[in-house]
Amino acid sequence: MDYEADTSRTDLMTITRFVLNEQSKYPESRGDFTILLSHVVLGCKFVCSSVNKAGLAKLLGLAGDTNIQGEEQKKLDVLSNEVFVKALISSGRTCLLVSEEVEEAIFVPPSHRGKYIVVFDPLDGSSNIDCGVSIGTIFGIYMVEDETKVSLEDALQPGNKLLAAGYCMYGSSCTFVLSTGNGVNGFTLDPSLGEFILTHPNIKIPRKGKIYSVNEGNAKNWDEPTTKYVQKCKFPQDGLPPKSLRYIGSMVADIHRTLLYGGIFMYPADIKSPNGKLRLLYEVFPMSYLMEQAGGQAFTGKQRALDLVPKQLHERSPIFLGSYDDIEQMKELYAASKADGA
């Protein structure tokens, strides 16, 4: 046994240690936020374990109609939602939850109530489970103004009020990416320890990228700026090589690649989906927050994404996310289109 190697493994920056270090920068902190994050991390570990078994689920009778004891088995996205709802309520630090899986907002019972609001998609891209494509959990955390008077309006805050946001990607490895407003850091789950270890400190998206990511199957329904931008990606006029197209169809995986390698991720409005397709509260806002914290930009086609004020829980929005210069180009095309139409 290599005792020296084992000793060095105890000097790792775990996510718990990282968050406690951040907490120590604020002497007035009571640790509520740290406790809440630890419950989010626990939920992610549980879902990661369940996702890894998903391929065997039918074979082993872990998913389907009814098991041998007569208990109904739950689909992974429903199970993931229950895991996060229970983990967040039991933290004693939340007052209001908004989940992609639940139509109404979930008000936490007064006995378990805290000051934080969590918006989340418990299993984004769950339709990709059967083909083994990376999927993930997306979350954002806000603070309530008055925890004794919690209302639906408290959940409808603009993205610029987020305290923290992140995602957990379940793929070849389990990766947890987090920002608490001081940059973006990535952690990878070490299965032998059951701990997330800091593997991607201070992630910065490249200023300009070589990749564009969009569902080209919708091309005939796009507006003019999107069509022009994709045309420029394929047939650049400035002597540069064309950009590469990479589109997974799982938002967490596409955004993770964009953060690390640069480029642009697009889900524009089109004739079929005039308000876009991605949900504002628990997809667009958290990913836009991370992108800006990493030095990129997030744009809706009209304005900065984080400045939008949601009117409904499951509201949708067009979105362009990515490298600073690439989003600037997209902004210029929209500005030119608006000027031509004026």
One Martini backbone bead per residue (centre of mass of N, CA, C, O) as a GRO file, in nm:
protein
  342
    1MET     BB    1   0.097   0.036   0.021
    2ASP     BB    2   0.051   0.391  -0.043
    3TYR     BB    3   0.083   0.610   0.210
    4GLU     BB    4   0.171   0.876   0.076
    5ALA     BB    5  -0.065   0.900  -0.120
    6ASP     BB    6  -0.289   0.895   0.098
    7THR     BB    7  -0.198   1.151   0.246
    8SER     BB    8  -0.233   1.352   0.004
    9ARG     BB    9  -0.552   1.306  -0.015
   10THR     BB   10  -0.609   1.485   0.255
   11ASP     BB   11  -0.510   1.766   0.090
   12LEU     BB   12  -0.781   1.834  -0.027
   13MET     BB   13  -1.018   2.034  -0.204
   14THR     BB   14  -1.308   2.043  -0.091
   15ILE     BB   15  -1.622   2.169  -0.097
   16THR     BB   16  -1.646   2.211   0.206
   17ARG     BB   17  -1.379   2.363   0.247
   18PHE     BB   18  -1.434   2.587   0.042
   19VAL     BB   19  -1.694   2.704   0.173
   20LEU     BB   20  -1.565   2.761   0.452
   21ASN     BB   21  -1.356   2.961   0.346
   22GLU     BB   22  -1.564   3.163   0.241
   23GLN     BB   23  -1.709   3.208   0.513
   24SER     BB   24  -1.452   3.331   0.668
   25LYS     BB   25  -1.481   3.618   0.513
   26TYR     BB   26  -1.758   3.626   0.703
   27PRO     BB   27  -1.798   3.691   1.030
   28GLU     BB   28  -2.129   3.715   1.029
   29SER     BB   29  -2.160   3.431   0.965
   30ARG     BB   30  -2.379   3.132   1.036
   31GLY     BB   31  -2.389   2.895   0.794
   32ASP     BB   32  -2.648   2.863   0.617
   33PHE     BB   33  -2.532   2.844   0.329
   34THR     BB   34  -2.353   2.596   0.380
   35ILE     BB   35  -2.581   2.404   0.451
   36LEU     BB   36  -2.738   2.427   0.188
   37LEU     BB   37  -2.508   2.328  -0.002
   38SER     BB   38  -2.478   2.047   0.130
   39HIS     BB   39  -2.765   1.956   0.031
   40VAL     BB   40  -2.717   1.985  -0.268
   41VAL     BB   41  -2.479   1.787  -0.283
   42LEU     BB   42  -2.632   1.541  -0.179
   43GLY     BB   43  -2.836   1.529  -0.409
   44CYS     BB   44  -2.623   1.486  -0.634
   45LYS     BB   45  -2.511   1.216  -0.530
   46PHE     BB   46  -2.773   1.059  -0.550
   47VAL     BB   47  -2.829   1.103  -0.853
   48CYS     BB   48  -2.566   0.987  -0.957
   49SER     BB   49  -2.621   0.700  -0.856
   50SER     BB   50  -2.889   0.662  -1.018
   51VAL     BB   51  -2.779   0.714  -1.304
   52ASN     BB   52  -2.571   0.472  -1.304
   53LYS     BB   53  -2.832   0.263  -1.287
   54ALA     BB   54  -3.027   0.314  -1.533
   55GLY     BB   55  -2.937   0.089  -1.741
   56LEU     BB   56  -3.038  -0.144  -1.517
   57ALA     BB   57  -3.330  -0.095  -1.424
   58LYS     BB   58  -3.499  -0.296  -1.592
   59LEU     BB   59  -3.335  -0.552  -1.533
   60LEU     BB   60  -3.361  -0.501  -1.197
   61GLY     BB   61  -3.634  -0.345  -1.122
   62LEU     BB   62  -3.596  -0.009  -1.070
   63ALA     BB   63  -3.799   0.032  -1.313
   64GLY     BB   64  -4.152   0.109  -1.356
   65ASP     BB   65  -4.423  -0.007  -1.210
   66THR     BB   66  -4.388  -0.280  -1.016
   67ASN     BB   67  -4.285  -0.441  -0.754
   68ILE     BB   68  -4.282  -0.720  -0.550
   69GLN     BB   69  -4.414  -0.535  -0.307
   70GLY     BB   70  -4.604  -0.315  -0.468
   71GLU     BB   71  -4.416  -0.089  -0.551
   72GLU     BB   72  -4.375   0.200  -0.699
   73GLN     BB   73  -4.182   0.305  -0.961
   74LYS     BB   74  -3.956   0.560  -1.041
   75LYS     BB   75  -3.864   0.800  -1.222
   76LEU     BB   76  -3.579   0.981  -1.235
   77ASP     BB   77  -3.702   1.272  -1.240
   78VAL     BB   78  -3.893   1.229  -1.000
   79LEU     BB   79  -3.683   1.137  -0.796
   80SER     BB   80  -3.499   1.387  -0.810
   81ASN     BB   81  -3.709   1.585  -0.707
   82GLU     BB   82  -3.756   1.454  -0.428
   83VAL     BB   83  -3.468   1.474  -0.329
   84PHE     BB   84  -3.444   1.789  -0.337
   85VAL     BB   85  -3.685   1.870  -0.171
   86LYS     BB   86  -3.599   1.718   0.088
   87ALA     BB   87  -3.314   1.840   0.120
   88LEU     BB   88  -3.402   2.142   0.134
   89ILE     BB   89  -3.606   2.130   0.367
   90SER     BB   90  -3.411   1.979   0.580
   91SER     BB   91  -3.210   2.224   0.614
   92GLY     BB   92  -3.376   2.488   0.725
   93ARG     BB   93  -3.307   2.730   0.474
   94THR     BB   94  -3.590   2.734   0.338
   95CYS     BB   95  -3.907   2.879   0.177
   96LEU     BB   96  -3.865   2.838  -0.148
   97LEU     BB   97  -3.964   2.636  -0.434
   98VAL     BB   98  -3.847   2.574  -0.779
   99SER     BB   99  -3.964   2.335  -1.018
  100GLU     BB  100  -3.979   2.178  -1.322
  101GLU     BB  101  -4.178   1.937  -1.204
  102VAL     BB  102  -4.350   2.183  -1.075
  103GLU     BB  103  -4.601   2.404  -1.117
  104GLU     BB  104  -4.580   2.490  -0.832
  105ALA     BB  105  -4.486   2.636  -0.566
  106ILE     BB  106  -4.284   2.559  -0.274
  107PHE     BB  107  -4.384   2.577   0.056
  108VAL     BB  108  -4.233   2.595   0.346
  109PRO     BB  109  -4.264   2.504   0.644
  110PRO     BB  110  -4.224   2.697   0.923
  111SER     BB  111  -4.044   2.481   1.084
  112HIS     BB  112  -3.828   2.488   0.808
  113ARG     BB  113  -3.763   2.785   0.783
  114GLY     BB  114  -3.589   3.020   0.578
  115LYS     BB  115  -3.406   3.262   0.354
  116TYR     BB  116  -3.420   3.068   0.099
  117ILE     BB  117  -3.421   3.038  -0.258
  118VAL     BB  118  -3.491   2.761  -0.485
  119VAL     BB  119  -3.394   2.695  -0.817
  120PHE     BB  120  -3.479   2.397  -1.027
  121ASP     BB  121  -3.335   2.127  -1.225
  122PRO     BB  122  -3.308   1.800  -1.146
  123LEU     BB  123  -3.321   1.681  -1.475
  124ASP     BB  124  -3.150   1.765  -1.733
  125GLY     BB  125  -3.197   1.568  -2.013
  126SER     BB  126  -3.366   1.293  -1.951
  127SER     BB  127  -3.407   1.185  -2.252
  128ASN     BB  128  -3.084   1.082  -2.252
  129ILE     BB  129  -3.046   0.831  -2.072
  130ASP     BB  130  -3.069   0.579  -2.273
  131CYS     BB  131  -2.792   0.699  -2.442
  132GLY     BB  132  -2.564   0.821  -2.232
  133VAL     BB  133  -2.595   1.116  -2.196
  134SER     BB  134  -2.531   1.394  -2.055
  135ILE     BB  135  -2.650   1.518  -1.747
  136GLY     BB  136  -2.844   1.744  -1.512
  137THR     BB  137  -2.818   1.994  -1.257
  138ILE     BB  138  -2.997   2.298  -1.182
  139PHE     BB  139  -2.915   2.609  -0.991
  140GLY     BB  140  -3.063   2.865  -0.771
  141ILE     BB  141  -2.995   3.144  -0.534
  142TYR     BB  142  -3.197   3.319  -0.304
  143MET     BB  143  -3.333   3.593  -0.120
  144VAL     BB  144  -3.547   3.686   0.116
  145GLU     BB  145  -3.689   3.959   0.257
  146ASP     BB  146  -3.936   3.801   0.423
  147GLU     BB  147  -3.981   3.505   0.605
  148THR     BB  148  -4.283   3.581   0.716
  149LYS     BB  149  -4.355   3.685   0.393
  150VAL     BB  150  -4.413   3.455   0.175
  151SER     BB  151  -4.414   3.475  -0.184
  152LEU     BB  152  -4.426   3.439  -0.520
  153GLU     BB  153  -4.264   3.703  -0.581
  154ASP     BB  154  -3.989   3.598  -0.460
  155ALA     BB  155  -3.931   3.412  -0.724
  156LEU     BB  156  -3.953   3.683  -0.924
  157GLN     BB  157  -3.644   3.731  -0.983
  158PRO     BB  158  -3.381   3.852  -1.105
  159GLY     BB  159  -3.065   3.734  -1.189
  160ASN     BB  160  -2.909   3.979  -1.035
  161LYS     BB  161  -3.005   3.838  -0.739
  162LEU     BB  162  -2.815   3.624  -0.721
  163LEU     BB  163  -2.603   3.436  -0.500
  164ALA     BB  164  -2.621   3.154  -0.659
  165ALA     BB  165  -2.479   2.901  -0.889
  166GLY     BB  166  -2.537   2.579  -1.069
  167TYR     BB  167  -2.399   2.250  -1.156
  168CYS     BB  168  -2.459   1.896  -1.232
  169MET     BB  169  -2.268   1.647  -1.400
  170TYR     BB  170  -2.368   1.335  -1.559
  171GLY     BB  171  -2.099   1.132  -1.662
  172SER     BB  172  -1.789   1.019  -1.681
  173SER     BB  173  -1.825   1.234  -1.465
  174CYS     BB  174  -1.878   1.416  -1.162
  175THR     BB  175  -1.976   1.762  -1.196
  176PHE     BB  176  -1.926   2.063  -0.997
  177VAL     BB  177  -2.060   2.389  -1.057
  178LEU     BB  178  -1.963   2.708  -0.896
  179SER     BB  179  -2.122   3.023  -0.780
  180THR     BB  180  -2.086   3.307  -0.526
  181GLY     BB  181  -1.957   3.578  -0.686
  182ASN     BB  182  -1.628   3.457  -0.711
  183GLY     BB  183  -1.653   3.297  -0.947
  184VAL     BB  184  -1.550   2.977  -1.094
  185ASN     BB  185  -1.597   2.631  -0.981
  186GLY     BB  186  -1.463   2.293  -1.010
  187PHE     BB  187  -1.591   1.962  -0.929
  188THR     BB  188  -1.493   1.621  -0.854
  189LEU     BB  189  -1.595   1.304  -0.806
  190ASP     BB  190  -1.478   1.082  -0.560
  191PRO     BB  191  -1.581   0.763  -0.515
  192SER     BB  192  -1.385   0.666  -0.282
  193LEU     BB  193  -1.478   0.929  -0.092
  194GLY     BB  194  -1.743   1.101  -0.159
  195GLU     BB  195  -1.598   1.359  -0.294
  196PHE     BB  196  -1.556   1.686  -0.384
  197ILE     BB  197  -1.299   1.804  -0.602
  198LEU     BB  198  -1.080   2.043  -0.686
  199THR     BB  199  -1.017   2.084  -1.057
  200HIS     BB  200  -1.150   2.391  -1.141
  201PRO     BB  201  -1.008   2.669  -1.091
  202ASN     BB  202  -1.107   2.956  -1.197
  203ILE     BB  203  -1.301   2.984  -1.439
  204LYS     BB  204  -1.224   3.082  -1.784
  205ILE     BB  205  -1.343   3.207  -2.058
  206PRO     BB  206  -1.273   3.252  -2.357
  207ARG     BB  207  -1.293   3.536  -2.545
  208LYS     BB  208  -1.271   3.331  -2.791
  209GLY     BB  209  -1.420   3.099  -3.016
  210LYS     BB  210  -1.456   2.774  -3.224
  211ILE     BB  211  -1.762   2.736  -3.123
  212TYR     BB  212  -2.089   2.623  -3.213
  213SER     BB  213  -2.429   2.600  -3.050
  214VAL     BB  214  -2.701   2.442  -3.230
  215ASN     BB  215  -3.022   2.378  -3.359
  216GLU     BB  216  -3.042   2.326  -3.704
  217GLY     BB  217  -3.339   2.216  -3.732
  218ASN     BB  218  -3.448   2.536  -3.688
  219ALA     BB  219  -3.349   2.728  -3.924
  220LYS     BB  220  -3.622   2.805  -4.081
  221ASN     BB  221  -3.722   2.976  -3.800
  222TRP     BB  222  -3.530   3.196  -3.793
  223ASP     BB  223  -3.384   3.478  -3.756
  224GLU     BB  224  -3.165   3.688  -3.906
  225PRO     BB  225  -2.923   3.706  -3.700
  226THR     BB  226  -2.886   3.399  -3.663
  227THR     BB  227  -2.842   3.326  -3.958
  228LYS     BB  228  -2.594   3.510  -4.001
  229TYR     BB  229  -2.410   3.392  -3.782
  230VAL     BB  230  -2.398   3.098  -3.888
  231GLN     BB  231  -2.285   3.177  -4.163
  232LYS     BB  232  -2.019   3.297  -4.046
  233CYS     BB  233  -1.920   3.034  -3.916
  234LYS     BB  234  -1.901   2.877  -4.196
  235PHE     BB  235  -1.845   3.168  -4.380
  236PRO     BB  236  -1.592   3.345  -4.344
  237GLN     BB  237  -1.468   3.688  -4.433
  238ASP     BB  238  -1.177   3.717  -4.247
  239GLY     BB  239  -0.990   3.442  -4.299
  240LEU     BB  240  -1.100   3.254  -4.107
  241PRO     BB  241  -1.185   2.978  -3.979
  242PRO     BB  242  -1.425   2.782  -3.925
  243LYS     BB  243  -1.652   2.680  -3.718
  244SER     BB  244  -1.753   2.448  -3.491
  245LEU     BB  245  -1.997   2.202  -3.448
  246ARG     BB  246  -2.168   2.164  -3.120
  247TYR     BB  247  -2.445   1.933  -3.031
  248ILE     BB  248  -2.615   1.760  -2.771
  249GLY     BB  249  -2.901   1.848  -2.607
  250SER     BB  250  -2.758   1.918  -2.328
  251MET     BB  251  -2.717   2.189  -2.149
  252VAL     BB  252  -2.494   2.117  -1.947
  253ALA     BB  253  -2.291   2.006  -2.159
  254ASP     BB  254  -2.279   2.256  -2.345
  255ILE     BB  255  -2.189   2.460  -2.123
  256HIS     BB  256  -1.936   2.318  -2.022
  257ARG     BB  257  -1.782   2.337  -2.288
  258THR     BB  258  -1.801   2.646  -2.321
  259LEU     BB  259  -1.649   2.725  -2.063
  260LEU     BB  260  -1.376   2.571  -2.138
  261TYR     BB  261  -1.354   2.645  -2.476
  262GLY     BB  262  -1.564   2.816  -2.587
  263GLY     BB  263  -1.802   3.025  -2.739
  264ILE     BB  264  -2.144   2.936  -2.849
  265PHE     BB  265  -2.477   2.936  -2.713
  266MET     BB  266  -2.798   2.852  -2.871
  267TYR     BB  267  -3.158   2.960  -2.804
  268PRO     BB  268  -3.367   3.082  -3.003
  269ALA     BB  269  -3.600   3.241  -3.136
  270ASP     BB  270  -3.899   3.140  -3.318
  271ILE     BB  271  -4.175   3.055  -3.482
  272LYS     BB  272  -4.238   2.810  -3.289
  273SER     BB  273  -4.060   2.980  -3.046
  274PRO     BB  274  -4.100   3.307  -2.963
  275ASN     BB  275  -3.982   3.259  -2.641
  276GLY     BB  276  -3.850   3.018  -2.660
  277LYS     BB  277  -3.746   2.721  -2.452
  278LEU     BB  278  -3.603   2.815  -2.211
  279ARG     BB  279  -3.595   2.851  -1.875
  280LEU     BB  280  -3.541   3.115  -1.676
  281LEU     BB  281  -3.500   3.042  -1.368
  282TYR     BB  282  -3.348   2.723  -1.412
  283GLU     BB  283  -3.155   2.799  -1.679
  284VAL     BB  284  -3.081   3.088  -1.771
  285PHE     BB  285  -2.984   3.225  -1.507
  286PRO     BB  286  -2.761   3.033  -1.398
  287MET     BB  287  -2.592   3.026  -1.667
  288SER     BB  288  -2.550   3.334  -1.689
  289TYR     BB  289  -2.403   3.371  -1.423
  290LEU     BB  290  -2.164   3.186  -1.484
  291MET     BB  291  -2.070   3.325  -1.744
  292GLU     BB  292  -2.006   3.602  -1.615
  293GLN     BB  293  -1.810   3.493  -1.390
  294ALA     BB  294  -1.616   3.381  -1.642
  295GLY     BB  295  -1.627   3.635  -1.871
  296GLY     BB  296  -1.890   3.640  -2.009
  297GLN     BB  297  -2.209   3.621  -2.184
  298ALA     BB  298  -2.571   3.723  -2.174
  299PHE     BB  299  -2.832   3.701  -2.430
  300THR     BB  300  -3.171   3.751  -2.578
  301GLY     BB  301  -3.175   3.985  -2.828
  302LYS     BB  302  -3.228   4.256  -2.625
  303GLN     BB  303  -3.074   4.165  -2.351
  304ARG     BB  304  -2.968   4.114  -2.056
  305ALA     BB  305  -3.054   3.833  -1.897
  306LEU     BB  306  -3.033   3.921  -1.580
  307ASP     BB  307  -3.257   4.170  -1.626
  308LEU     BB  308  -3.484   3.999  -1.623
  309VAL     BB  309  -3.839   3.988  -1.540
  310PRO     BB  310  -4.033   3.766  -1.413
  311LYS     BB  311  -4.390   3.653  -1.437
  312GLN     BB  312  -4.326   3.342  -1.438
  313LEU     BB  313  -4.213   3.039  -1.341
  314HIS     BB  314  -4.217   2.900  -1.663
  315GLU     BB  315  -4.065   3.088  -1.823
  316ARG     BB  316  -3.941   3.191  -2.134
  317SER     BB  317  -3.619   3.217  -2.328
  318PRO     BB  318  -3.398   3.346  -2.506
  319ILE     BB  319  -3.040   3.240  -2.581
  320PHE     BB  320  -2.698   3.378  -2.541
  321LEU     BB  321  -2.392   3.202  -2.477
  322GLY     BB  322  -2.048   3.318  -2.391
  323SER     BB  323  -1.814   3.461  -2.535
  324TYR     BB  324  -1.763   3.787  -2.546
  325ASP     BB  325  -1.711   3.832  -2.859
  326ASP     BB  326  -1.943   3.654  -2.967
  327ILE     BB  327  -2.174   3.821  -2.835
  328GLU     BB  328  -2.106   4.088  -2.967
  329GLN     BB  329  -2.175   3.998  -3.253
  330MET     BB  330  -2.473   3.938  -3.193
  331LYS     BB  331  -2.549   4.224  -3.102
  332GLU     BB  332  -2.483   4.365  -3.371
  333LEU     BB  333  -2.695   4.211  -3.542
  334TYR     BB  334  -2.942   4.312  -3.379
  335ALA     BB  335  -2.892   4.615  -3.411
  336ALA     BB  336  -2.904   4.616  -3.724
  337SER     BB  337  -3.190   4.495  -3.750
  338LYS     BB  338  -3.334   4.722  -3.594
  339ALA     BB  339  -3.244   4.957  -3.779
  340ASP     BB  340  -3.374   4.842  -4.040
  341GLY     BB  341  -3.673   4.825  -3.901
  342ALA     BB  342  -3.711   5.144  -3.822
   0.00000   0.00000   0.00000
